[in-house]
Amino acid sequence: MKPGDFEMIAPSETVRPFVRRYLYANHRLPSPLIVHAKPTGYTYFSNFFGQSSGDYGEIDGVRFARDERWYLYGQNFGQQVTFCHAQSLELLVCELTPTANYRLLGIPGTQIVGIAGPLSSLAPSQERIARQCFTLGMEASREEHLAEADAYFLRLAETAAPEEPIVEAAIKIFEAANGAVRVAEVSRRLGITPREINRRFARIVGLSPKYFGQTLQINWVVGLLYANDTETLTRIAHEARFYDQAHFNHAIRRFLKQGPKEFLASNHALLKDFLVEPRRHG
């Protein structure tokens, strides 16, 4: 693995209702690593089990020190998000399902859109469980760190809120189509009005279903751009069901703050492997 790489690991079947995949790293860095986070449609929980000196995060220009062990990250709704790892990558990032924060922690998605913060402030009652489940440091093995995470999510699952069937079904439709499906079509399939699906979806996930679908679509398209160097942007735009090249360019710029060619020429640490790596396991 190169410095800055994460290993992407499928979670155990027991936690898959809440965890999409684990991203694991346990190594020192030759120089500070700057990560520019982009909207993905998913939320995250991180267990920092190693060094933290000099680490920080920044959201829309507001900087905060990374001085606690467990952090939650809500939906990114176009915020400018940066993380700096000063000395090492010694953490387990848990990519959660869109409804996990609501079901496990009781936090409506609308409350943590654009927010990254310590578990102690966003879900203080759950920090006690985290302290019981996460005790190992950087000397532990990958398998031991993963086992801790599984144990933590299984503890939370004991008191999880029930599924909201309409929202869960809508998420599956969007994911199956890589976001390239209209809200009206999703509503028709589920036998519910667009207004009602918007209300339910936004409250639990934190994004409107339209924006959620667009986010998945942009991530899919960027993954195609990274993975298919010989493909033309026009061909990819057509495969992704954009109306034309101009619409494609506008959508990329809206989400990533750069045009397609400019984005590909930039150095976005971790993002290439993150998007090219299959986003579904099993």
C-alpha positions as CSV (number, residue, x, y, z in Angstrom):
1,M,0.0,0.0,0.0
2,K,1.1,3.5,-0.7
3,P,1.3,6.1,2.1
4,G,-2.2,7.5,2.5
5,D,-4.0,4.3,1.2
6,F,-6.9,2.8,2.9
7,E,-7.8,-0.9,2.7
8,M,-11.5,-1.3,1.9
9,I,-13.2,-4.2,3.7
10,A,-16.7,-5.7,3.5
11,P,-18.4,-5.7,6.9
12,S,-19.8,-8.9,8.5
13,E,-23.3,-9.9,7.5
14,T,-24.5,-9.1,11.0
15,V,-23.9,-5.3,10.7
16,R,-24.7,-4.8,7.0
17,P,-28.1,-3.2,7.8
18,F,-26.0,-0.3,9.1
19,V,-22.5,-0.5,7.7
20,R,-21.7,-0.5,4.0
21,R,-17.9,-1.0,4.3
22,Y,-14.9,-0.4,6.4
23,L,-11.9,1.7,5.4
24,Y,-8.8,0.7,7.4
25,A,-5.3,2.2,7.7
26,N,-2.6,1.7,10.2
27,H,0.7,3.3,9.1
28,R,2.9,6.3,9.5
29,L,3.0,9.1,6.9
30,P,6.2,10.5,5.3
31,S,4.5,13.9,5.1
32,P,1.1,15.4,6.1
33,L,-1.8,14.1,4.1
34,I,-4.6,16.5,3.1
35,V,-7.9,15.0,2.1
36,H,-10.6,17.0,0.4
37,A,-13.9,15.2,1.2
38,K,-16.6,15.2,-1.5
39,P,-20.4,14.4,-1.2
40,T,-21.0,10.7,-1.3
41,G,-24.6,10.2,-0.1
42,Y,-23.4,8.4,2.9
43,T,-22.4,9.2,6.5
44,Y,-19.4,8.1,8.5
45,F,-18.1,7.1,11.9
46,S,-14.4,7.0,12.6
47,N,-12.4,5.3,15.4
48,F,-9.0,6.9,15.7
49,F,-6.8,4.4,17.5
50,G,-3.4,6.0,17.0
51,Q,-1.7,9.4,16.8
52,S,-3.6,12.6,16.7
53,S,-1.1,15.4,17.3
54,G,-1.5,18.1,14.6
55,D,-4.6,16.5,13.0
56,Y,-7.4,18.9,12.1
57,G,-10.6,19.2,10.1
58,E,-12.1,22.2,8.3
59,I,-15.6,22.8,7.1
60,D,-16.3,25.9,5.0
61,G,-13.2,27.6,6.4
62,V,-13.9,26.8,10.1
63,R,-11.1,24.7,11.5
64,F,-11.4,22.3,14.4
65,A,-8.7,20.1,16.1
66,R,-9.1,16.4,15.9
67,D,-8.6,15.8,19.6
68,E,-11.0,13.0,20.4
69,R,-11.2,9.3,19.4
70,W,-14.6,8.9,17.8
71,Y,-16.2,11.2,15.2
72,L,-19.4,11.3,13.3
73,Y,-19.8,12.9,9.8
74,G,-23.2,13.9,8.5
75,Q,-24.2,14.2,4.9
76,N,-22.1,16.6,2.8
77,F,-24.5,19.0,1.1
78,G,-21.8,20.8,-0.9
79,Q,-19.7,22.0,2.0
80,Q,-16.0,22.5,1.5
81,V,-14.5,19.8,3.8
82,T,-10.8,19.2,4.4
83,F,-9.0,16.8,6.8
84,C,-5.4,16.9,7.6
85,H,-3.6,13.8,8.9
86,A,-0.3,15.2,10.2
87,Q,1.8,12.2,11.1
88,S,-0.1,9.0,10.5
89,L,-3.2,7.2,9.3
90,E,-4.2,5.0,12.2
91,L,-8.0,4.7,12.0
92,L,-11.0,2.8,11.0
93,V,-13.6,4.7,9.0
94,C,-17.0,3.1,8.9
95,E,-19.1,4.0,5.9
96,L,-22.7,3.9,7.2
97,T,-25.9,3.3,5.4
98,P,-28.0,6.5,4.8
99,T,-30.4,5.7,7.7
100,A,-27.8,4.4,10.2
101,N,-27.4,7.6,12.3
102,Y,-31.2,7.8,12.6
103,R,-31.8,4.2,13.5
104,L,-28.7,3.6,15.7
105,L,-28.2,7.0,17.4
106,G,-31.6,8.6,17.1
107,I,-30.3,11.5,15.1
108,P,-32.5,12.8,12.3
109,G,-30.4,13.3,9.2
110,T,-31.4,17.0,9.0
111,Q,-29.7,17.6,12.3
112,I,-26.2,16.7,11.1
113,V,-26.1,17.8,7.5
114,G,-22.7,19.4,6.9
115,I,-21.5,18.6,10.4
116,A,-18.4,16.6,11.5
117,G,-18.0,16.4,15.3
118,P,-17.0,14.2,18.2
119,L,-19.3,11.4,19.3
120,S,-19.2,13.0,22.8
121,S,-21.1,16.1,21.6
122,L,-23.3,14.6,18.8
123,A,-24.4,11.4,20.6
124,P,-23.1,11.5,24.2
125,S,-25.1,8.6,25.4
126,Q,-23.5,6.4,22.8
127,E,-19.9,7.4,23.8
128,R,-20.2,5.2,26.8
129,I,-20.8,2.2,24.6
130,A,-17.9,3.2,22.4
131,R,-15.6,3.4,25.4
132,Q,-16.6,-0.2,26.3
133,C,-16.2,-1.5,22.8
134,F,-13.1,0.3,21.5
135,T,-10.0,-0.3,23.7
136,L,-7.3,-1.3,21.4
137,G,-4.5,0.9,20.0
138,M,-2.3,0.8,16.9
139,E,-0.5,-2.3,18.1
140,A,-3.6,-4.4,17.5
141,S,-4.3,-6.3,14.3
142,R,-6.7,-5.3,11.6
143,E,-9.0,-8.2,12.5
144,E,-9.1,-7.1,16.1
145,H,-10.0,-3.5,15.1
146,L,-12.8,-4.8,12.8
147,A,-14.1,-7.1,15.6
148,E,-14.3,-4.0,17.9
149,A,-16.3,-2.1,15.3
150,D,-18.7,-5.1,14.7
151,A,-19.2,-5.4,18.5
152,Y,-20.0,-1.6,18.7
153,F,-22.6,-1.6,16.0
154,L,-24.2,-4.8,17.3
155,R,-24.5,-3.2,20.7
156,L,-26.2,-0.2,19.1
157,A,-28.4,-2.4,17.1
158,E,-30.0,-3.9,20.2
159,T,-31.9,-0.6,20.7
160,A,-32.1,0.4,17.0
161,A,-35.2,2.1,15.7
162,P,-37.3,0.1,13.2
163,E,-36.8,0.5,9.5
164,E,-38.8,3.1,7.7
165,P,-39.9,0.8,4.8
166,I,-40.6,3.6,2.2
167,V,-37.2,5.3,2.8
168,E,-35.3,2.0,2.8
169,A,-37.0,1.0,-0.5
170,A,-36.3,4.3,-2.1
171,I,-32.6,4.1,-1.2
172,K,-32.4,0.6,-2.8
173,I,-33.9,1.9,-6.0
174,F,-31.5,4.9,-6.2
175,E,-28.5,2.6,-5.4
176,A,-29.5,0.0,-8.0
177,A,-29.7,2.7,-10.7
178,N,-26.5,4.5,-9.5
179,G,-28.7,7.5,-8.9
180,A,-29.9,7.8,-12.5
181,V,-33.7,7.6,-11.7
182,R,-36.2,10.4,-11.2
183,V,-38.0,10.9,-7.9
184,A,-41.3,10.7,-9.7
185,E,-40.4,7.2,-10.9
186,V,-39.4,6.2,-7.4
187,S,-42.7,7.5,-6.1
188,R,-44.6,5.6,-8.7
189,R,-42.9,2.3,-7.9
190,L,-43.6,2.8,-4.2
191,G,-47.1,4.0,-4.5
192,I,-46.5,7.2,-2.6
193,T,-46.7,10.9,-3.6
194,P,-43.4,12.8,-4.4
195,R,-44.3,15.2,-1.6
196,E,-44.6,12.5,1.0
197,I,-41.4,10.7,-0.1
198,N,-39.5,14.0,0.0
199,R,-40.7,14.6,3.6
200,R,-39.8,11.2,4.9
201,F,-36.5,10.9,3.1
202,A,-35.2,14.3,4.0
203,R,-36.0,13.9,7.7
204,I,-34.2,10.5,8.1
205,V,-31.4,10.8,5.5
206,G,-30.8,14.5,5.7
207,L,-30.9,15.1,1.9
208,S,-33.8,15.3,-0.4
209,P,-34.2,12.2,-2.5
210,K,-33.4,14.2,-5.6
211,Y,-30.1,15.4,-4.2
212,F,-29.3,11.9,-2.9
213,G,-29.8,10.4,-6.3
214,Q,-27.7,13.1,-8.0
215,T,-24.9,12.5,-5.5
216,L,-24.8,8.8,-6.2
217,Q,-24.8,9.6,-9.9
218,I,-21.9,12.0,-9.7
219,N,-19.9,9.5,-7.7
220,W,-20.6,6.8,-10.3
221,V,-19.6,9.1,-13.1
222,V,-16.3,10.2,-11.4
223,G,-15.5,6.6,-10.8
224,L,-16.0,5.9,-14.5
225,L,-13.8,8.9,-15.4
226,Y,-11.0,7.5,-13.2
227,A,-11.4,3.9,-14.3
228,N,-11.8,4.5,-18.1
229,D,-8.9,6.7,-19.2
230,T,-9.5,6.0,-22.9
231,E,-13.2,6.8,-22.8
232,T,-14.3,10.3,-24.0
233,L,-16.2,12.5,-21.7
234,T,-19.1,12.6,-24.2
235,R,-19.4,8.8,-24.2
236,I,-19.4,8.7,-20.4
237,A,-21.9,11.5,-20.2
238,H,-24.2,9.5,-22.4
239,E,-23.8,6.3,-20.4
240,A,-24.6,8.2,-17.2
241,R,-27.8,9.4,-18.8
242,F,-27.0,13.1,-18.8
243,Y,-28.8,15.1,-21.5
244,D,-25.6,16.4,-23.2
245,Q,-22.0,17.4,-22.5
246,A,-22.9,20.8,-21.1
247,H,-25.4,19.3,-18.6
248,F,-22.7,16.7,-17.6
249,N,-20.1,19.4,-17.1
250,H,-22.4,21.6,-15.1
251,A,-23.4,18.7,-12.8
252,I,-19.7,17.8,-12.1
253,R,-18.8,21.4,-11.3
254,R,-21.8,21.8,-9.0
255,F,-20.9,18.9,-6.9
256,L,-17.1,18.9,-7.1
257,K,-16.4,22.6,-7.6
258,Q,-14.3,21.8,-10.7
259,G,-15.0,20.8,-14.3
260,P,-14.3,17.1,-15.3
261,K,-10.9,17.7,-17.0
262,E,-9.8,20.1,-14.2
263,F,-10.9,17.5,-11.5
264,L,-9.1,14.6,-13.2
265,A,-5.9,16.7,-13.4
266,S,-6.0,17.5,-9.7
267,N,-4.5,15.5,-6.9
268,H,-7.4,14.3,-4.7
269,A,-5.8,12.0,-2.2
270,L,-7.7,8.8,-1.6
271,L,-10.7,9.7,-3.8
272,K,-9.6,7.7,-6.9
273,D,-9.3,4.4,-5.0
274,F,-12.4,5.3,-3.0
275,L,-14.6,5.6,-6.0
276,V,-13.1,3.1,-8.4
277,E,-13.2,0.4,-5.7
278,P,-16.6,-1.4,-6.0
279,R,-19.1,0.3,-3.7
280,R,-21.0,-2.9,-3.1
281,H,-19.6,-5.9,-1.4
282,G,-21.0,-9.4,-2.1
